[in-house]
Amino acid sequence: MNEKFDSSKYNLSLRRAKLEDAEFLFILRNDKTVRENSFQTNVIAYEQHLNWYKNKMQDEKTQIYILQINKQNIGQVRVDEENSDLEISYAICQEYRGKGYAKWMLGTLEKELRKVKNNIGKCLVGDVKKDNISSQKVFLSLGYIESKMTYGFQYRKRI
């Protein structure tokens, strides 16, 4: 990761996802590296994705955000509320990986989640496969506590 990343040089934004983002998310979701780093590695059919996405958009316990640079979609982060945990899943488009965008996106997500009173005291949780070194570094750089698991690592941080 580029340690000298300066978000002020870029027009970065994190916005709530809309139904129109379905195709972008479908393409990103089926990216080869994204599939390899996912716990469900199978390629997903568009119809299946669209049904899943519509359900997630209506689920009060799910929030999906789109990362943009100069209003161009370059990544996504999803938060699913499970009991007192907020489970994080994210992906960045291939050409933007390794440039510090994931760290900026997750840091900005934390700020957004802290604005909601019901989230205070909950734990952000990220499950990462052992071969996904990049995501491990992102979570550690943001102060998450690492626990070794059979599948890799779990990262936790109270907000």
C-alpha positions as CSV (number, residue, x, y, z in Angstrom):
1,M,0.0,0.0,0.0
2,N,1.2,3.5,-0.8
3,E,1.9,5.1,2.7
4,K,2.0,8.6,1.1
5,F,-1.6,8.4,-0.1
6,D,-3.2,11.9,0.2
7,S,-7.0,11.8,-0.3
8,S,-7.1,15.6,-0.7
9,K,-5.4,15.2,-4.1
10,Y,-8.4,13.1,-5.3
11,N,-12.1,13.8,-5.5
12,L,-13.0,10.8,-3.4
13,S,-16.5,10.2,-2.1
14,L,-18.4,7.4,-0.4
15,R,-22.2,7.3,-1.1
16,R,-25.1,5.0,-0.4
17,A,-25.7,2.5,-3.2
18,K,-28.7,2.8,-5.4
19,L,-30.6,0.2,-7.5
20,E,-28.8,1.5,-10.6
21,D,-25.5,0.3,-9.1
22,A,-26.5,-3.3,-9.6
23,E,-24.5,-3.8,-12.8
24,F,-21.3,-2.2,-11.4
25,L,-21.6,-4.4,-8.3
26,F,-22.2,-7.5,-10.4
27,I,-19.0,-6.9,-12.5
28,L,-16.9,-6.1,-9.3
29,R,-18.4,-9.1,-7.5
30,N,-17.3,-11.5,-10.3
31,D,-13.8,-10.1,-10.6
32,K,-11.3,-13.0,-10.5
33,T,-9.4,-11.7,-7.5
34,V,-12.6,-10.7,-5.6
35,R,-14.0,-14.2,-6.1
36,E,-10.7,-15.8,-4.9
37,N,-10.7,-13.6,-1.8
38,S,-14.4,-14.3,-1.1
39,F,-15.6,-17.2,1.1
40,Q,-18.0,-18.1,-1.7
41,T,-15.7,-18.4,-4.7
42,N,-18.2,-19.4,-7.4
43,V,-19.0,-17.0,-10.2
44,I,-22.5,-15.5,-9.7
45,A,-25.1,-15.3,-12.4
46,Y,-26.6,-11.9,-13.1
47,E,-30.2,-13.0,-12.2
48,Q,-29.0,-14.4,-8.9
49,H,-27.0,-11.3,-8.2
50,L,-29.9,-9.0,-9.0
51,N,-32.3,-10.9,-6.7
52,W,-29.7,-10.8,-3.9
53,Y,-29.0,-7.1,-4.5
54,K,-32.7,-6.1,-4.4
55,N,-33.2,-8.1,-1.2
56,K,-30.1,-6.4,0.4
57,M,-31.3,-2.9,-0.7
58,Q,-34.6,-3.6,1.2
59,D,-32.9,-5.1,4.3
60,E,-32.8,-2.6,7.2
61,K,-29.7,-4.5,8.6
62,T,-27.7,-4.0,5.4
63,Q,-26.0,-0.8,4.2
64,I,-24.1,-0.7,0.9
65,Y,-21.8,2.1,-0.1
66,I,-20.1,3.0,-3.4
67,L,-16.6,4.5,-3.4
68,Q,-16.1,7.0,-6.2
69,I,-13.2,9.0,-7.6
70,N,-14.2,11.9,-9.7
71,K,-17.8,10.4,-9.7
72,Q,-16.5,7.2,-11.2
73,N,-17.3,4.0,-9.3
74,I,-14.1,2.3,-8.1
75,G,-15.2,0.1,-5.1
76,Q,-17.9,-0.9,-2.7
77,V,-18.3,-1.7,1.0
78,R,-21.2,-3.5,2.6
79,V,-22.1,-3.6,6.3
80,D,-24.4,-6.3,7.6
81,E,-25.7,-6.0,11.1
82,E,-25.5,-9.3,13.0
83,N,-26.5,-9.1,16.7
84,S,-24.1,-6.5,18.1
85,D,-21.6,-6.8,15.2
86,L,-21.4,-4.9,12.0
87,E,-19.8,-7.3,9.4
88,I,-17.8,-5.6,6.7
89,S,-17.3,-6.9,3.1
90,Y,-15.5,-4.7,0.6
91,A,-13.9,-4.7,-2.9
92,I,-11.9,-2.3,-5.0
93,C,-11.7,-2.4,-8.8
94,Q,-8.5,-4.0,-10.0
95,E,-6.8,-0.9,-11.5
96,Y,-7.3,1.0,-8.1
97,R,-6.0,-1.7,-5.8
98,G,-2.8,-1.1,-3.7
99,K,-3.2,2.7,-3.8
100,G,-4.7,3.3,-0.4
101,Y,-8.4,3.6,-1.5
102,A,-9.6,0.7,0.7
103,K,-8.1,2.3,3.8
104,W,-9.7,5.6,3.0
105,M,-13.0,3.9,2.2
106,L,-13.1,1.9,5.5
107,G,-12.0,4.9,7.5
108,T,-14.7,7.0,6.0
109,L,-17.2,4.2,6.6
110,E,-16.3,4.2,10.3
111,K,-17.0,7.9,10.5
112,E,-20.4,7.5,8.9
113,L,-21.3,4.6,11.2
114,R,-20.4,6.6,14.3
115,K,-23.0,9.2,13.3
116,V,-25.7,6.7,14.0
117,K,-26.4,6.5,17.8
118,N,-27.5,2.8,17.6
119,N,-24.1,1.8,16.3
120,I,-22.1,3.2,19.2
121,G,-20.5,0.3,21.2
122,K,-21.0,-2.2,18.3
123,C,-18.0,-4.0,16.8
124,L,-17.0,-3.7,13.2
125,V,-15.9,-7.2,12.0
126,G,-13.9,-8.2,8.9
127,D,-13.2,-11.8,8.1
128,V,-10.2,-12.3,5.8
129,K,-8.7,-15.4,4.2
130,K,-5.1,-16.2,5.1
131,D,-3.9,-15.4,1.5
132,N,-5.5,-12.0,1.3
133,I,-2.5,-10.0,2.7
134,S,-3.7,-6.7,1.3
135,S,-7.0,-6.8,3.3
136,Q,-5.1,-7.9,6.4
137,K,-2.8,-4.8,6.1
138,V,-5.8,-2.5,5.6
139,F,-7.6,-3.7,8.8
140,L,-4.4,-3.6,10.9
141,S,-3.5,-0.1,9.6
142,L,-7.0,1.1,10.9
143,G,-6.4,-0.3,14.4
144,Y,-8.5,-3.5,14.2
145,I,-7.6,-6.3,16.6
146,E,-6.5,-9.4,14.7
147,S,-7.6,-13.0,15.8
148,K,-6.3,-16.1,14.0
149,M,-9.1,-18.3,12.7
150,T,-9.1,-21.6,10.8
151,Y,-9.9,-19.8,7.5
152,G,-7.5,-16.9,8.1
153,F,-8.1,-13.9,10.3
154,Q,-10.9,-12.0,11.9
155,Y,-10.5,-8.3,12.6
156,R,-12.6,-6.4,15.2
157,K,-12.9,-2.8,16.2
158,R,-15.4,-1.2,18.6
159,I,-17.1,2.0,17.4
